[in-house]
Amino acid sequence: MNISPHIQKGARYTIGARIENKFLDLLELGYVAYFFKKENKIEKIEECIFLLDKLKFIVSVAWDAKLISNNQFEEIGLKLEEIGRMLFGWKEKMKNPEKKNRDL
């Protein structure tokens, strides 16, 4: 969320605001998915994954246009990858509820 202040002023209120809004939309949609009915939860999780992919694309466009630094891109990329792993794990857990993460 601290990307916008570091983007050039001309792009700050376009692509910078877009990135921040996508982050907030993803957070909101994840919250909605958490409290959604079990029957339709996978659909909401898939929406989260699609929104995450759009966010990754917009961030990569900002990096290609040299609006964000390599360090910022790397930091954001690592966080987005972690979010993606979490969402895919959540989706798999919903598909196979009896499968456990670890063996005891």
BELJO-V113105 format. One line per field, one symbol per residue. burial: I if it has 24 or more other C-alpha atoms within 12 Angstrom, else O. A space follows every 10 residues. Layout:
# BELJO-V113105
burial = ???
This chain:
# BELJO-V113105
burial = OOIIOOIOOO OOOOIIIIII IIIOIIIOII OOIOOOOOOO IIIIIIIIIO IIIOIIOIII OIIOOOIIOO OOIOOIIOOI OOIIOOIOOI IOOIOOOOOO OOOO
